[in-house]
């Protein structure tokens, strides 16, 4: 390609992809709609191929547009990181992080410790809510980024930063898993782990009943530790006093759990990018044995 890509055009392109609208993107990048349209025309000319196609009243990305989007996000992010690295002062201010409480006590100590050592002037505001609510908060601009449980096919862009096996767990001191129907402690009906658990049991033909339902992982864990119900957790969230159940206990296989990172692409900041980098590094360095040994 003979021409250099323009960062500003790529930033506008990402805004259009995230909002699904030239008009909404124009508001985000503080340009007129005609200016946004002109930028995209210039970008297509530089690439030598269309990146949008009409779909009724709306525009959607072509296959080449989808391919460009991943590069555009990385280029815009690297541009911001580069500028921040040459700043005259340390990063300061506030960054807003969302995380489900399933992950908070397992991952946050390592993440916050690393980030605070490198950025002592930054305040980190942490919001603990279920994944669907966190995604909504990121999309609305209430959060800068969030660690989530990723589900394929959902209408959001997430970077997969960790994959763990989902496991059946029960109390190490009780045999509630031998009961029929099997008593369960799970999240709310739209919880992905709950859906995976009930589908696996239905396919295996094992009767069950949901005895406890809560968004709060501490409440679900309490029911398990008390010997009242069986639940499902990712590998790193298994606590002392819990026992992992497998095929020899009559439990069906479960899928892997994908842990993702979603970012506020409408208003990216150097603080959010710096924290995202620490999150990726921290989770990459964690291992299950060390997490469990720490308890």
Backbone torsions as a table, in degrees:
resi	resn	phi	psi	omega
1	UNK	NA	127.8	-171.8
2	UNK	-78.0	-23.2	-173.2
3	UNK	-106.0	150.4	174.1
4	UNK	-80.7	144.4	176.7
5	UNK	-78.9	143.0	-177.9
6	UNK	-92.8	125.0	-177.6
7	UNK	-59.5	-42.4	-177.9
8	UNK	-63.7	-39.6	177.2
9	UNK	-64.9	-40.3	178.7
10	UNK	-65.6	-38.7	178.2
11	UNK	-62.4	-41.9	177.9
12	UNK	-66.1	-41.3	178.5
13	UNK	-58.4	-44.7	178.6
14	UNK	-62.9	-40.4	179.0
15	UNK	-62.1	-40.4	178.3
16	UNK	-64.6	-44.5	-179.6
17	UNK	-63.0	-38.1	-177.7
18	UNK	-75.5	-36.2	-177.5
19	UNK	-91.7	-21.4	-177.5
20	UNK	74.5	16.0	-175.1
21	UNK	-153.6	135.0	174.6
22	UNK	-65.3	-38.0	-177.8
23	UNK	-66.0	-47.6	179.2
24	UNK	-65.7	-37.9	178.6
25	UNK	-64.1	-37.7	178.9
26	UNK	-58.9	-39.8	178.0
27	UNK	-65.9	-39.6	-177.9
28	UNK	-66.7	-39.3	-176.4
29	UNK	-96.7	5.3	175.6
30	UNK	59.4	50.0	176.6
31	UNK	-133.7	163.5	173.9
32	UNK	-75.4	159.8	179.8
33	UNK	-64.5	-35.5	179.2
34	UNK	-66.3	-35.8	178.5
35	UNK	-66.8	-39.4	177.5
36	UNK	-63.5	-44.9	179.0
37	UNK	-60.8	-40.7	179.2
38	UNK	-65.3	-40.2	178.0
39	UNK	-60.1	-43.6	-178.6
40	UNK	-68.4	-33.4	175.8
41	UNK	-63.9	-43.5	178.7
42	UNK	-64.5	-39.2	-179.6
43	UNK	-65.0	-42.0	177.7
44	UNK	-63.9	-36.5	177.9
45	UNK	-65.5	-38.6	179.3
46	UNK	-66.5	-38.0	-178.4
47	UNK	-80.0	-25.0	-179.0
48	UNK	77.1	21.4	178.5
49	UNK	-161.9	154.5	-178.2
50	UNK	-72.9	143.9	177.2
51	UNK	-116.2	-6.5	175.8
52	UNK	-128.4	151.5	171.8
53	UNK	-141.4	149.3	-177.6
54	UNK	-73.5	139.2	175.3
55	UNK	-135.4	82.2	-173.5
56	UNK	70.3	-123.1	179.3
57	UNK	-84.5	-7.4	-173.5
58	UNK	-113.8	164.7	174.4
59	UNK	-111.0	138.6	175.3
60	UNK	-130.0	162.0	-176.7
61	UNK	-71.7	140.8	170.5
62	UNK	-78.5	177.8	176.9
63	UNK	-60.1	-39.6	177.1
64	UNK	-68.2	-33.8	177.0
65	UNK	-64.3	-41.5	177.1
66	UNK	-61.9	-40.1	-179.8
67	UNK	-66.8	-38.8	179.7
68	UNK	-67.4	-33.6	-173.1
69	UNK	-58.1	-43.0	180.0
70	UNK	-62.7	-45.0	177.6
71	UNK	-63.4	-42.4	-177.5
72	UNK	-60.8	-44.0	179.1
73	UNK	-59.4	-45.8	-177.9
74	UNK	-67.3	-39.4	-179.6
75	UNK	-65.6	-45.0	179.3
76	UNK	-62.8	-43.1	-179.5
77	UNK	-65.5	-43.9	179.1
78	UNK	-64.5	-35.6	177.2
79	UNK	-60.8	-44.2	179.5
80	UNK	-66.6	-41.4	179.6
81	UNK	-64.5	-39.2	179.4
82	UNK	-63.6	-46.3	179.7
83	UNK	-62.8	-40.3	-179.4
84	UNK	-66.1	-34.4	-177.7
85	UNK	-68.1	-20.9	179.4
86	UNK	-101.5	11.7	178.8
87	UNK	-67.0	155.7	-178.5
88	UNK	-82.5	-17.3	-177.0
89	UNK	-126.8	160.0	176.5
90	UNK	-67.5	156.8	176.4
91	UNK	-62.9	138.1	179.3
92	UNK	-147.1	154.8	179.4
93	UNK	128.1	-153.0	-176.0
94	UNK	-129.4	137.9	176.0
95	UNK	-126.8	139.7	-173.5
96	UNK	-109.5	118.3	-176.6
97	UNK	-116.1	133.4	174.2
98	UNK	-107.4	144.5	179.3
99	UNK	-157.3	134.7	174.3
100	UNK	-64.3	147.9	-177.9
101	UNK	-67.6	-14.8	174.2
102	UNK	-59.2	-32.5	-175.5
103	UNK	-103.6	-19.1	-170.0
104	UNK	-56.3	-52.0	-175.5
105	UNK	-75.4	-14.8	-179.8
106	UNK	-90.7	-37.3	-172.0
107	UNK	-105.9	-33.7	-172.8
108	UNK	-61.3	-39.8	-179.7
109	UNK	-54.2	-46.3	-179.8
110	UNK	-67.7	-44.1	-177.6
111	UNK	-63.8	-50.9	-176.0
112	UNK	-67.6	-35.1	179.1
113	UNK	-64.0	-46.4	179.6
114	UNK	-63.3	-45.9	-175.5
115	UNK	-68.0	-40.7	-178.2
116	UNK	-67.4	-35.0	178.1
117	UNK	-64.5	-37.0	-178.5
118	UNK	-84.7	-25.8	-175.2
119	UNK	-135.6	70.4	-174.4
120	UNK	-66.2	-15.3	-177.8
121	UNK	-94.1	1.5	-176.1
122	UNK	-98.8	133.2	174.2
123	UNK	-94.1	127.9	178.2
124	UNK	-106.6	117.6	175.3
125	UNK	-96.2	122.5	-176.6
126	UNK	-109.0	129.2	176.6
127	UNK	-115.8	122.4	179.1
128	UNK	-103.6	111.5	179.0
129	UNK	-148.8	165.8	176.1
130	UNK	-64.9	157.8	-176.4
131	UNK	-51.3	-49.4	-177.7
132	UNK	-57.0	-38.7	179.9
133	UNK	-70.6	-37.2	179.5
134	UNK	-65.9	-41.3	178.0
135	UNK	-60.9	-42.2	178.0
136	UNK	-62.4	-41.4	-180.0
137	UNK	-65.1	-40.0	177.8
138	UNK	-65.0	-44.8	-178.8
139	UNK	-64.9	-32.0	-179.6
140	UNK	-86.6	-5.6	178.5
141	UNK	90.0	6.2	179.1
142	UNK	-77.1	-21.5	177.8
143	UNK	-127.4	151.2	177.6
144	UNK	-84.6	-34.0	178.4
145	UNK	-164.1	163.5	-178.7
146	UNK	-151.5	142.6	170.6
147	UNK	-88.7	129.4	-174.6
148	UNK	-136.6	167.3	166.7
149	UNK	-88.7	115.5	-174.6
150	UNK	-86.5	136.8	175.9
151	UNK	-121.7	125.0	179.9
152	UNK	-59.8	141.2	176.6
153	UNK	91.9	-6.4	178.8
154	UNK	-75.5	155.5	-174.5
155	UNK	-89.0	61.1	174.0
156	UNK	-154.8	159.6	-178.6
157	UNK	-100.9	120.1	-179.1
158	UNK	-131.3	144.2	174.7
159	UNK	-96.7	118.9	-179.6
160	UNK	-74.2	119.7	-175.1
161	UNK	-113.4	-10.0	178.6
162	UNK	-164.4	144.8	175.6
163	UNK	-128.5	127.7	179.1
164	UNK	-130.4	155.4	176.7
165	UNK	-77.6	136.8	174.0
166	UNK	-84.7	134.3	-172.6
167	UNK	-127.8	149.3	169.3
168	UNK	-80.0	135.4	178.8
169	UNK	-133.1	147.9	176.9
170	UNK	-141.2	176.4	176.5
171	UNK	-72.3	138.8	179.5
172	UNK	-71.2	-14.6	-175.4
173	UNK	-107.6	0.8	-177.0
174	UNK	-131.8	169.7	-179.5
175	UNK	-124.2	40.7	-177.6
176	UNK	-62.5	-22.3	-179.2
177	UNK	-69.9	-10.5	178.5
178	UNK	-88.0	-6.9	-176.7
179	UNK	-75.7	152.6	174.9
180	UNK	-131.6	124.2	-2.3
181	UNK	-71.0	157.2	-177.5
182	UNK	-69.4	120.9	177.7
183	UNK	-78.9	134.0	-176.5
184	UNK	-121.4	147.3	170.2
185	UNK	-120.4	113.5	-172.1
186	UNK	-139.8	178.6	176.1
187	UNK	-76.3	-171.7	179.3
188	UNK	-67.9	168.4	-174.9
189	UNK	-55.2	-30.2	-179.1
190	UNK	-91.3	10.9	177.0
191	UNK	-72.9	129.4	-178.3
192	UNK	-62.9	-39.4	179.2
193	UNK	-64.5	-40.1	177.8
194	UNK	-61.9	-44.4	-179.7
195	UNK	-63.5	-39.8	178.6
196	UNK	-64.4	-40.7	-178.6
197	UNK	-66.4	-49.1	-177.1
198	UNK	-67.8	-36.4	177.8
199	UNK	-64.9	-41.0	179.8
200	UNK	-63.7	-41.7	179.8
201	UNK	-68.8	-40.5	178.1
202	UNK	-62.3	-43.0	179.7
203	UNK	-65.9	-30.7	179.9
204	UNK	-84.8	-8.2	179.9
205	UNK	73.8	24.8	-179.9
206	UNK	-98.9	122.7	179.7
207	UNK	-65.1	145.9	179.5
208	UNK	-152.8	165.4	171.0
209	UNK	-145.2	140.2	177.5
210	UNK	-83.2	109.9	-176.1
211	UNK	-89.3	-36.2	179.3
212	UNK	-132.8	136.7	178.0
213	UNK	-134.7	127.5	-179.6
214	UNK	-159.9	147.6	171.4
215	UNK	-73.7	-19.2	-172.2
216	UNK	-86.3	119.3	-176.7
217	UNK	-68.2	-28.9	178.2
218	UNK	-65.2	-41.1	178.9
219	UNK	-65.8	-43.0	178.2
220	UNK	-63.9	-43.6	179.4
221	UNK	-63.2	-35.2	179.3
222	UNK	-64.4	-39.9	178.5
223	UNK	-64.3	-37.7	178.7
224	UNK	-68.2	-48.7	-176.8
225	UNK	-65.7	-27.3	178.2
226	UNK	-79.2	-3.2	179.2
227	UNK	77.1	24.2	-177.5
228	UNK	-94.3	-23.5	-174.5
229	UNK	-161.5	165.4	173.6
230	UNK	-102.0	149.0	178.5
231	UNK	-139.7	-178.1	175.8
232	UNK	-124.9	138.9	-179.7
233	UNK	-144.5	152.7	170.5
234	UNK	-69.3	159.1	-171.8
235	UNK	-53.6	-43.5	-175.5
236	UNK	-73.8	-11.7	-177.4
237	UNK	-95.0	-0.1	177.9
238	UNK	-67.3	127.2	-174.2
239	UNK	-101.9	161.4	172.7
240	UNK	-58.1	139.7	-177.4
241	UNK	94.6	-5.7	177.4
242	UNK	-105.6	151.5	176.5
243	UNK	-123.8	136.2	179.3
244	UNK	-81.6	133.2	179.2
245	UNK	-102.0	145.6	-179.3
246	UNK	-136.5	-165.0	-179.0
247	UNK	-56.9	-35.0	-179.7
248	UNK	-66.8	-17.9	176.9
249	UNK	-96.9	6.8	179.8
250	UNK	81.7	18.1	-178.1
251	UNK	-101.0	135.2	-179.4
252	UNK	-75.6	163.0	179.3
253	UNK	-69.0	150.3	178.1
254	UNK	-118.8	156.3	179.0
255	UNK	-76.2	173.6	175.2
256	UNK	-77.6	159.0	178.5
257	UNK	-109.2	120.9	179.4
258	UNK	-96.0	124.9	179.3
259	UNK	-103.7	122.9	-174.1
260	UNK	-119.0	167.9	177.1
261	UNK	-124.4	121.7	176.2
262	UNK	-110.5	142.2	-176.7
263	UNK	-121.4	154.2	173.7
264	UNK	-82.1	95.8	-178.6
265	UNK	-79.7	-10.8	179.4
266	UNK	-70.6	-35.6	-176.0
267	UNK	-142.5	66.2	-178.4
268	UNK	-67.9	144.6	179.7
269	UNK	-129.2	159.6	177.2
270	UNK	-63.6	-34.3	178.3
271	UNK	-63.3	-45.8	-179.4
272	UNK	-64.4	-40.7	178.8
273	UNK	-64.3	-39.6	179.1
274	UNK	-65.5	-43.1	179.1
275	UNK	-66.0	-40.6	179.1
276	UNK	-58.6	-41.0	179.8
277	UNK	-63.4	-40.4	178.8
278	UNK	-68.1	-36.3	178.5
279	UNK	-62.4	-47.9	-179.4
280	UNK	-60.9	-45.2	-178.8
281	UNK	-66.7	-41.3	-178.1
282	UNK	-64.9	-46.2	-178.8
283	UNK	-70.2	-28.8	177.0
284	UNK	-69.8	-30.9	-177.6
285	UNK	-85.5	-17.6	-179.0
286	UNK	-73.2	147.8	169.8
287	UNK	-136.1	154.2	-172.7
288	UNK	-61.0	-42.5	-177.5
289	UNK	-60.7	-40.0	-179.0
290	UNK	-69.1	-38.2	178.7
291	UNK	-61.6	-43.9	-177.2
292	UNK	-75.5	-33.6	179.0
293	UNK	-66.5	-30.9	-178.0
294	UNK	-66.0	-14.8	-179.9
295	UNK	-99.1	NA	NA
